[in-house]
């Protein structure tokens, strides 16, 4: 009987169980959800000009665990983590044509604007550029995407969920990032 069960598990049933397990893992909230309204469809910055040195995709399950871990110490940070549905971060080392990578970053920003994202900030100086885009629904921010490039590195960050700009300053303090205080203008 054992031999029969093993033979069944080596055929189509085993392949089906493996495929089902993979499907469950990808839908369980560990990685950032593509179905979220704040998900940015990001293109490549160029396979021949960049080398991806870091990639991270965190979904709602891990973000809720992180919020629980910092809840008492940093209430603003915990609130922001609870409101996030996903975080995607890509860091690239530019080992080819930096101008071509910068051009692709501009194209990426343009495609996001064509897809309904609003440009919030564009800064360019001495070969460096920063694009900040957001997707909103009235007064609610559903997604925030940051694209930065310089001569050596490119960084792309996509935050998904309900983002409250009032929490940004506390989060920057918690991460020990020197940034000016964020004041939310009345609508």
C-alpha positions as CSV (number, residue, x, y, z in Angstrom):
1,X,0.0,0.0,0.0
2,X,2.9,2.4,0.8
3,X,4.4,1.8,-2.6
4,X,1.0,2.7,-4.3
5,X,0.7,5.9,-2.3
6,X,4.2,6.9,-3.2
7,X,3.6,6.3,-6.9
8,X,0.4,8.4,-6.9
9,X,2.4,11.3,-5.2
10,X,5.1,11.2,-7.9
11,X,2.6,11.8,-10.7
12,X,0.1,14.5,-11.5
13,X,-1.2,14.7,-7.9
14,X,2.3,15.7,-6.6
15,X,2.7,18.4,-9.3
16,X,-0.8,19.7,-8.5
17,X,0.0,19.9,-4.8
18,X,3.2,21.7,-5.5
19,X,1.5,24.2,-7.8
20,X,-1.3,24.7,-5.3
21,X,1.3,25.4,-2.5
22,X,3.0,28.0,-4.7
23,X,-0.3,29.7,-5.5
24,X,-1.2,29.8,-1.8
25,X,2.2,31.3,-0.8
26,X,2.0,34.0,-3.4
27,X,-1.5,35.0,-2.3
28,X,-1.0,35.0,1.4
29,X,0.1,38.6,1.9
30,X,3.9,38.0,2.3
31,X,4.7,39.9,-0.9
32,X,3.3,43.3,-2.1
33,X,-0.1,42.7,-3.8
34,X,-0.3,43.5,-7.5
35,X,-4.1,44.0,-7.2
36,X,-3.7,47.0,-4.9
37,X,-4.6,50.4,-6.4
38,X,-1.3,51.9,-5.2
39,X,0.7,49.2,-7.1
40,X,3.0,50.9,-9.6
41,X,3.7,49.0,-12.8
42,X,7.5,49.6,-12.9
43,X,9.6,48.9,-15.9
44,X,13.3,47.9,-16.0
45,X,15.9,50.5,-15.8
46,X,18.0,48.5,-18.3
47,X,19.6,45.1,-18.0
48,X,22.8,46.1,-19.7
49,X,23.3,49.4,-17.8
50,X,22.3,48.3,-14.3
51,X,22.9,45.5,-11.8
52,X,20.1,45.0,-9.3
53,X,21.8,44.9,-5.9
54,X,18.7,44.8,-3.7
55,X,15.0,43.9,-4.2
56,X,12.4,43.7,-1.5
57,X,8.6,43.1,-1.7
58,X,6.7,43.1,1.5
59,X,2.9,42.5,1.7
60,X,0.3,43.3,4.3
61,X,0.9,40.3,6.6
62,X,4.6,41.2,7.3
63,X,3.7,44.9,7.6
64,X,1.1,44.1,10.3
65,X,3.7,42.1,12.2
66,X,6.1,44.9,12.0
67,X,3.5,47.4,13.2
68,X,2.8,45.1,16.2
69,X,6.5,45.0,17.0
70,X,6.9,48.8,17.1
71,X,3.4,49.7,18.4
72,X,4.4,51.1,21.8
73,X,7.7,52.7,20.9
74,X,6.7,54.6,17.8
75,X,2.9,55.0,17.5
76,X,3.1,57.1,14.2
77,X,5.3,54.5,12.6
78,X,3.1,51.7,13.8
79,X,0.0,53.5,12.4
80,X,1.7,54.0,9.0
81,X,2.8,50.3,8.9
82,X,-0.8,49.2,9.7
83,X,-2.1,51.4,6.9
84,X,0.3,50.0,4.3
85,X,-0.7,47.1,2.1
86,X,2.7,46.7,0.4
87,X,6.2,48.0,0.0
88,X,8.5,47.4,-2.9
89,X,12.1,48.6,-3.0
90,X,14.7,48.0,-5.8
91,X,18.2,49.3,-5.7
92,X,20.4,49.2,-8.8
93,X,24.1,49.8,-9.3
94,X,24.7,51.7,-12.5
95,X,27.5,49.9,-14.3
96,X,26.7,51.1,-17.8
97,X,25.4,54.3,-19.4
98,X,24.1,56.5,-16.6
99,X,22.4,58.9,-19.0
100,X,20.5,56.1,-20.6
101,X,19.4,54.9,-17.1
102,X,18.3,58.5,-16.3
103,X,16.3,58.6,-19.5
104,X,14.6,55.3,-18.6
105,X,13.7,56.7,-15.2
106,X,12.0,59.7,-16.9
107,X,10.1,57.3,-19.2
108,X,9.1,55.3,-16.1
109,X,7.7,58.5,-14.6
110,X,5.9,59.4,-17.8
111,X,4.3,56.0,-18.1
112,X,3.1,56.2,-14.4
113,X,1.6,59.6,-15.1
114,X,-0.2,58.2,-18.2
115,X,-1.5,55.4,-15.9
116,X,-3.2,58.0,-13.6
117,X,-0.3,58.8,-11.2
118,X,0.3,62.5,-10.3
119,X,3.7,64.0,-10.3
120,X,4.3,65.5,-6.8
121,X,8.0,66.4,-7.2
122,X,10.7,66.4,-9.8
123,X,14.2,67.5,-8.8
124,X,17.2,67.5,-11.2
125,X,20.7,68.7,-10.5
126,X,24.1,67.7,-11.8
127,X,23.1,64.3,-13.3
128,X,20.9,63.4,-10.3
129,X,17.1,63.2,-10.5
130,X,14.3,62.5,-8.1
131,X,10.7,61.7,-9.3
132,X,8.0,61.4,-6.7
133,X,4.5,60.4,-7.9
134,X,1.3,59.6,-6.0
135,X,-2.0,58.0,-6.8
136,X,-4.9,59.4,-4.9
137,X,-8.6,59.1,-4.6
138,X,-9.7,62.6,-3.5
139,X,-7.9,63.4,-0.3
140,X,-6.7,59.8,0.2
141,X,-3.3,58.8,-1.0
142,X,-3.4,55.2,-2.2
143,X,0.2,54.9,-3.5
144,X,3.5,56.7,-3.5
145,X,6.4,56.0,-5.9
146,X,9.9,57.4,-5.7
147,X,12.4,57.0,-8.5
148,X,15.9,58.4,-8.0
149,X,19.1,58.2,-10.1
150,X,22.6,59.6,-10.0
151,X,25.8,58.5,-11.8
152,X,26.3,55.4,-9.6
153,X,22.9,54.2,-8.3
154,X,19.2,54.1,-9.0
155,X,16.5,53.5,-6.4
156,X,12.8,52.7,-7.0
157,X,10.4,52.6,-4.0
158,X,6.6,51.9,-4.2
159,X,4.4,52.2,-1.2
160,X,0.8,50.9,-1.3
161,X,-2.1,51.5,1.0
162,X,-3.7,54.4,2.8
163,X,-0.9,56.8,3.3
164,X,-1.2,59.6,5.9
165,X,1.4,62.4,5.2
166,X,1.0,63.5,8.9
167,X,2.9,60.3,9.9
168,X,5.9,60.9,7.6
169,X,8.0,63.0,10.0
170,X,7.8,60.5,12.8
171,X,8.7,57.7,10.5
172,X,11.7,59.6,9.2
173,X,12.8,60.2,12.8
174,X,12.4,56.6,13.6
175,X,14.5,55.6,10.6
176,X,17.1,58.3,11.6
177,X,16.7,60.1,8.3
178,X,17.6,63.8,8.2
179,X,14.5,65.2,6.5
180,X,12.5,68.4,7.1
181,X,9.2,68.2,9.0
182,X,6.2,67.4,6.8
183,X,3.3,69.8,7.3
184,X,0.1,68.8,5.8
185,X,-1.6,71.7,3.9
186,X,-5.3,72.0,4.4
187,X,-7.5,70.8,1.5
